[in-house]
Each structure stands twice: as structure tokens, then as C-alpha cells.
């Protein structure tokens, strides 16, 4: 009996360690294997997207993982959708800026009205097109793979984009850009950078979010979370920074706030792991 009890405890510990500090609240419907962005526009539900190779659609699920609604995004092809954000009016922004090889010249953010108010099966998008002024080579060498991005948040009428460093050798630096949150074509403004670390797996930024009271910004990677408070300028990294090891090493791709200190996170299905909706509370 002691032998079996010990084995059960071991299995329990192993299972818990897979998710570290994150608590699973739901399994994401198995149709969505590559969730790349989350945004909460109402209580007890989120909208999500999938990345490159998937449909041009927004999906709504509740906090129990039930699939509630699908909206086809008109005037917005999914080249590589990587994150979601929202503004105070409830408009939702889709970051179509996945750029693994730093070779895209068609980067954009799609702006759609509050999807909770749509009665039909589709939603119209406006385009916010942009480029990185610092990028002059669209077939760069490995050391210059600096212009992929998977992270987006809205703050003070602007959209902030945080790049995902793919340079080899890896440098760990994430660049912070901003563009206006209105339809148009822009050169993104470089406002700062963030040294996430030297480990490629845990130092590549995969999503961003800002709290409803706009006092906390978070970035995540596959296992780490950074919170920024007491910031005043565009370069929010100059505020107070706290680094948190979430103790999970699944492919975390999405984060959003549901209260000023509570987060939802999601990971992709990968080798029979992930595909979960998690909750985490900031101390």
C-alpha cells in the first residue's frame, strides 16, 4: 500500500509541475491547436485567434472551454496572426505581424469593432499598416532576424509591438515599437528595448497585455512572465520590473488581463501537452 501511495504522490507532483504556478481552468476546444492570442471583452469569456495557416476568424469561448461563437474577419487575411488587444471602447486589434524570417513587407494590425456586439457571422476590419524603419534588408542573415513579433497591447491611443528575437547567435533583446491605433500606413517608432535573457526558449517574447487600469504591463515567453509597473513613458521597461518563473515549459503563446491583477494564459497543443486555458494572479 505504501508503495502505491508513494507512486500516486509522485505522479501528482509530476502532473502539477507540468503547469508550475498556473492553474488549469479549462481545456481549449481541440479544433484550436495553435492559439496565438487572447482578449477578454466580457466576464467569463475570451476571444482567441490562431496563427499562420489557419482561418481568418475570431473565436469566442467561455471560461469552461465551451465554444460560443465564430466571426469571419472581412478585409483581413490571416498571414500570421499573433496577438490580440483591445481599447477602452471595446475595439479589438489583431496583430498580423508574425515574421519568422524577417522577410515580410506587408505587416499590419487589423482593427475590428467590439465583437460581442456583432449579431451576424462576420465582422469588418480596418487596416493599420506599418513597417520598421530600421529594417532595410528583407532577406537578412541569421544574426539580423530581429523583426518577428508576437506581442501587442493598446495604451493611450497607440499600439505597442514587442518583437520576438530570432537572431543567431541569440542576443535576448526585444525591440519595442509603437504605431497609431487608427487606420493608415505608418513607419513604426522605436521607443525602447528589453533584455529578456540569454536562454532562447524562455527569453523570446510571445505575448503582451495591459491591465484595465493601465498600471501593469505583462510580457510572457515559454515559461517566464515579466510585469512592469510605475512606468510613465513609452519605454515602459524603465519602470519597476519583476521577473517571474512560471515553472511551466509548454508553448505559452497568449496572455490577457481579466481584472487588474488576474490573467488568463493559453498554450498551443504540442506533442500531447498544452491546449489549456490557465489562470494566474499577480501578487
Helices and strands as residue ranges (DSSP letters): H 2-17, E 23-27, E 35-42, E 45-50, E 57-62, E 67-74, E 81-86, E 92-96, E 108-112, G 115-117, E 122-132, G 142-144, E 148-155, E 158-164, E 173-180, E 184-195, H 200-203, E 207-210, E 217-220, E 224-229, G 236-238, E 240-245, E 252-257, E 262-267, E 276-281
